[in-house]
Amino acid sequence: ISFSSSIGATRTTRSFGPKSTSNLSPIKAKYITALEWLVFEEIRVVAIGTSKGYLLVYGLKGDLVHRQMT
């Protein structure tokens, strides 16, 4: 996950708050709109919802476990 900031932007062009994007995503550019840890006994994953309607689930090593278009 990477973050961008609006440092140096003018008041009219700057966005409010940082934007975060996934470097691990197998799909084109979009923004992360939801991030949640899911823990089920031995299984631990990170679920990510994007502004393009994707649900991405990554394992702890950064491998894509599941991708779904909602």
C-alpha positions in Angstrom: 0.0 0.0 0.0 1.4 3.4 -0.9 0.2 6.9 0.2 0.2 10.2 -1.7 -0.1 13.6 -0.2 -1.2 17.0 -1.5 1.9 18.8 -0.2 2.7 21.8 -2.5 -0.7 21.8 -4.1 -2.8 24.9 -4.1 -5.9 25.1 -1.9 -8.2 24.8 -4.9 -6.4 21.7 -6.4 -5.5 19.8 -3.3 -7.6 16.9 -2.2 -8.6 16.4 1.4 -6.7 13.7 3.2 -4.1 11.2 1.9 -5.0 8.8 -1.0 -3.9 5.2 -0.6 -3.5 2.8 -3.5 -2.5 -0.9 -3.6 0.8 -1.7 -5.2 -0.1 -5.4 -5.1 -3.3 -5.1 -7.1 -3.7 -7.1 -10.3 -6.1 -4.5 -11.7 -5.7 -0.9 -13.0 -5.4 2.2 -10.8 -8.1 2.9 -8.2 -8.4 3.9 -4.6 -8.7 1.8 -1.5 -12.1 2.6 0.1 -12.1 -0.1 2.8 -9.5 -2.2 4.6 -10.2 -4.9 7.2 -8.3 -7.6 8.9 -10.1 -11.0 8.9 -9.0 -13.6 11.5 -10.5 -17.1 11.6 -8.4 -19.3 14.0 -5.3 -20.0 12.0 -6.3 -18.0 8.9 -5.4 -14.3 8.8 -6.0 -12.2 5.7 -6.5 -8.5 4.7 -9.7 -7.7 2.8 -9.5 -4.6 0.6 -12.5 -2.8 -1.1 -11.7 -0.5 -4.0 -13.4 2.5 -5.6 -13.8 0.4 -8.8 -16.0 -2.2 -6.9 -13.3 -4.9 -6.4 -13.0 -7.0 -3.3 -9.3 -8.2 -2.9 -8.2 -10.6 -0.2 -4.5 -10.9 0.5 -2.6 -13.4 2.7 0.0 -12.3 5.2 2.8 -12.8 2.7 1.2 -10.4 0.2 -0.2 -13.1 -2.1 -3.6 -12.5 -3.7 -6.0 -15.1 -2.3 -9.2 -14.0 -3.8 -10.5 -11.3 -6.3 -14.1 -10.5 -6.8 -15.9 -7.8 -8.8 -19.0 -6.6 -6.7 
